Amino acid sequence: QVQLEESGGGLVQAGGSLRLSCVVSGRSFSNYAMAWFRQAPGKEREFVTVISWSGDMTLYADSVKGRFTISRDNAKNTVYLQMNNLAPEDTAVYYCAAGRLVIRTIAQYNYWGQGTQVTVSS
């Protein structure tokens, strides 16, 4: 079993930055692609970014490209999401997820964290 725990969310003004962390325990962290999704109130959960197990491949949603950066430290079983130049439309609960493939498809992610709230004020 794989367990994921996010941290780092909070309230920030527009234009500010936050760094989210997701610590993974259980099965070998380095076997999994790690992704971030987000869900705003009244909306479906959407893909944000994913990183391969080795860290050499990443994908980003167009809405965050150039502002968000995903990274991972396999020695610490941790994946990060650096979010810069935040905007009110980035307000959502952010979820960490683990899967086998480096793709956007939500269905392929088998393991999920509980989420961390990010609120961006204008």
Order of alpha helices (4+ residues) and beta strands (2+ residues): beta-beta-beta-beta-beta-beta-beta-beta-beta-beta-beta
